[in-house]
């Protein structure tokens, strides 16, 4: 069995996390009448249309007016509803001031859902690419920030969010994501990451991949494992951005991890890479941190071409990691 076959569940079809969100929202809506959905005239793209078809009286199309949608969602939450407010991540978090004052400051139980994350949205171009959203959202003290790697991640976060008190932001993809294998009985624990590959050796190189880059990072892992040995590498699904899994990071630092490499379809400043660099530096572990992501405005093109352009492929990521570590 190859490393890829050991990590990816080939019995399940790859699925975009925006679709997983839409399907689960419709299922949860049938179980809890407090759930309402708001959208900024993008329901077919965010897939809130699935909820709207089943519960038209609990769905609100707010038009191209994200700021108004955010304020309305806060009001609904403060009156006892559980609102899921969805739009493209770039448009939603572009209304940061409204999120800051209406949702975060009040502690409203709003579930903000930003879809079409990163350069992988392709031909839509930079104006619609959410590339700074994680950096913005994780600055707020009471905001939970989550970037699922697959269908299971997405659904489990949504179920957990129904019992959580406080605002949340979930970042979703347009592109399909492979399903990851999980042991029987695996439970969803807030703030804890999933280790996808680890042979327990001391001094590993740790790959912390999130969202759309989990799949390409698995390909990179397979390439590097053939060169360096599979025991030299650890791969983690870093789905929680806030809170970070500080327990796992400390465990790996105690194992004398040589380096942490963060991989995300987001700017290298402020997202997962920024959060990990801050934590590792604060512990004076001596481990190096490499942040792989975007350092410029995104380009327009097919998702496959854009990922190749930025080196977000197995070969591209392996080359960058190999070059950095010398």
N, C-alpha and C positions, 0 to 999 in steps of 0.2 A: 504493500500500500504506500502510495506517495504521501508526502506531507500534506499536499492539497486535499487528497482524498480523506486524510485523517481529520481535517479541520472542517471541510465543507460537506454539508449534507446533500449529496447528489440525488436523493430521492425526492427532494422538493424543488420546485421551480423558483428561479430568481424572481424577486418582486420589488417594485419601487416602494420605498417606505411611505410615500404619500398615499399609495393605494391601500397599504396595510392600515394606515390611519383612517382612511375613509370607511373601509369595511368594518373595522373595530368600533368606530364611532356609531355606526348604524346599529351594531349589535348591542353596544352598551346603552344606547338610547331606548331600546326595548325593555331594558331592565331597570332603568332609573329615570323617572319622569323629571328629575331636576336638571337633566342634561339638556342644554340648548346649544345651537351652533350659529355662529356669525361668520359671514364671508364678505369680502370686498369685491364682489362681481367676478370672482374667479373660481366658482364652485366646481366647474368641470375639470379644472386644473388641480385644485387642492383636494378634490374628491369629496368635499362636503356635500356634493350633489347626491351621494348615496344616502346620507342622513335626510336631506331635504325631501327625497322621494318618499321616505317612510313617515317622516314627521314634519309635514309642511308648516304646521302651526308652531313648531319649536325651532324653525329655521328663519334666519333674518339676513337677507341680502342687503347689505348696507351701501351698496354702490361703490364707486371708486373713491372711497373716503375712509381710509384706514384710521385716521385720528378719531373720527366720529365712532367707528366700530370699537375702538379701544375704550373710549369713554362709556359707551353703551354696555360693553362686556363687564366693565367694572361695576356699573350700577346693577346689572343682573346678578353678579356674584355677591354683592353686598346685600342683596335682597333674598339670598338663599338659593339661587340657581347655581349650576356648575357650567359655565360657558366655555366652549372651545371656540376661539377666535382665530381664523385662518386667513392667510394671504401668502404671497411670495415673501420669503424671508427678507429680501431687500426692501420691499415696500413696508412690511410690518415694522421691522426694527428701525426703518428710516423715520418712524414717528416716535423716536426715543423719548422725547420730552413727555408725550402723553402717557407712555408706558411708565416712565419714572414717577410721574405725579399721580395718575389715576389708578394705577395698578400696584406698583411696587411700594410706594409711600403709604398707601392705604392697606396694604397686605391682602388685597382682594384675591379670591380664589379663582383667578382666570387662568385658563390653559391656552397660552399663546402658541400657535403652530405656524412656523415659517417653512414653507415648501420651496422647492427649486433652488436648493443650496449649491453654491460653488460653481465652478466653470463647467461642470458636466451638464448644465442645462443646454449648452451648445449654441445653436444658431440664434437664440434669443439675445445674445450679446451682453456686454458688461452692465448695461443699465438695469438688467433684471437679475444679475448674479449676486446672491447673498455671500459676501466675502468678509464682511466685518461684523456680522451679527453676533457671533459668539463672543467677540471682544466686548461688544456693547452690553450684552445681556449678563455676562458674568460679573460685571462691575457692581451690580445691585445686590445689597446685603442679603435680601430674603428671596432671591430668584433661583429656583432650581433650573439647571440647564442640562439638556440631554440630547445626544445625537445617536440615534439607534443605528445598529449595524445591519439589521435584517428585520424580517417580519415579526419574529418572536420578541425581540427587543422593543419594537414599536408598541405592540399590543400590551406587553407587560407593563411598560411605563404608563400607558393610558389607564390601565386598571388600577395601578398604584396611585395615580394622581387623583382618583376619585375620593380617596381617604386622606390625602395630604392636605394640610392647611397652609396655604400660601401660594403665591404665583409661580408658574412654571413656563419654561420655553422649550419647545421640542423642534429640532431642526431636521427637515426631511429632504429626500432626494427625488429627483425626476427619473433618474436612471434606475434600472433593476439592480438589486443587491443579492448576492448569493446567500442562501440559508446556512447558518453555522450549526455545527453539531453541538449538542449539549447532553450531558449525562442524565439518565433517568432521575427524576426527583430534583433537578436543578430548580432553585427558587430565585426570584428576582429580589435583590437586596439593594435598597437605595444607597447610592454612593459607592458601590463596589463594582469593579470591573471584572471581565471574564478573561481568564488566561486561556489562550487558544493553543499555545505551544510552549512547553517548558520541560526540560530534562533534568532540572534540579542542580545543575553544575554551578560552581562558584565563578564569580567574575563574568557574568553573561553580558552580551550586548542586547539591550531591550528595545524592541520595536513597539511603540505605542500608537496604534492606528485607530482612526475614528471615521465613522460614517462611510462615505463613498470610497475612501482609500483603503478600507479593510481588505477588499478583494485583491487589488493590485499588490498590497503588501504581502499577502499570502504567497503570491507569485514570486515576489522578491525574496521572501524567506526561503523558498524552495531552491532558488538559485544560489543564495549565500550559504545555505546549509551544505550544499555539495562542495563548496570551496573551503569553508571554515570548520565544518562539522556541525551536525544538528544540535549537539549539546552546548554549543557556544551561543545559541540564540534563544531569546524569549519573545513571544508575540502576544500582545494584549489587545483586546477589544476595549479601547478607552472611550466608552460611550457616555460616561458622566463627565461633564465639563465643570459643573459646580453642583454639589461638592466633588472634589477630586477624590480618588481612592488613595488617600494618604497612607492607609495601612499597607497596601500592596507596594507602593513606592518605598516605604520604609523597609519592608521585608526584602525588597530587591537591593536596596542600598546596604543592608546588613549582610547581604550575600556578595558584597563588593562589586556590584554592577559597574562595568567599565564605562558604559555609555548608555544614554537614553536618546532614542530617536523618535520624535513625534512626527506623525504623518497625517495631514488633514487637507481637505479641499477648502481652504480658508487662508486669509493672510497669516503669515508667520508671526505677526505682532498681535498679541492679545488673546489669541484663541487657546487651544489645547497646548500648543508649544509654549506660549507665554506663561500659562498656569503651571506647567511642569517645571519650566526653567526657574520660576519664582520659588517653588517649593524645594527643589533640589538645592538651589543656591542657599536657601535659608537653613539647610541642614549641614552645609559644609562637608558634603560626602566625598568630594573629589571626583565624582563622576562627571563626564562631559555630557552636554546636551546639544543635540542637533535638531533644528526645527525645519521640517520639509513642508512647504506649502506655497502660497503665492506671495510674491514681493512686488507685484505690479498689477495694473488693471487687467482684467480678464479679456481674452480675445474671443471673437465670434468664429464658430466653425462647428462641424459635427462633434458630438461628445467624444468620439473615438480620436478624432484628429486633435482636438484641444488637449486631451489627456496625453497624447504622444508629444505634443508641442511642449508641454510643461514637465515632461518626464514622469508622469503619473502612471507608468506601466511597470510591470515586474522588472524588466531589464533596466528601465530608466531609474527606478528607485534603487535597485541593486548597485548600479554604477555610482550613484551619488553617495550612497552609504559607504561603499568600498573606497571611493576616492577620499572621503572625509576621514575615515579611520586609517588611511594610509596602508 
